[in-house]
Amino acid sequence: MPNIGPLEIAIVLIIVLIIFGPKRLPELGRSMGRGIREFRGSISGDHKDDDDVDAKRAELEASEAADSKPAESVEGEVVTEKRA
């Protein structure tokens, strides 16, 4: 069985970063973690209701992201006539 070293892991991570981009990586990590948790829970027989916790966490993150964005100011002049 081949050994996977740090160089191979770094190459795979760089390829994933190029394919998905930096904005999607946290979402992919969360999805993978949730899937691994569900897999472990199904194997061990633990049936926790983590969906409510995940939904509340996502809602909280969305509201924090909306609050942290500064209001954009728009500068310019108002045009009321069409120019030909």
Secondary structure, DSSP 4 states (H G I P E B T S, - for coil): -----HHHHHHHHHHHHHHH-TTTHHHHHHHHHHHHHHHHHHHHT-----HHHHHHHHHHHHHHHHHHSPPPP--S----S---
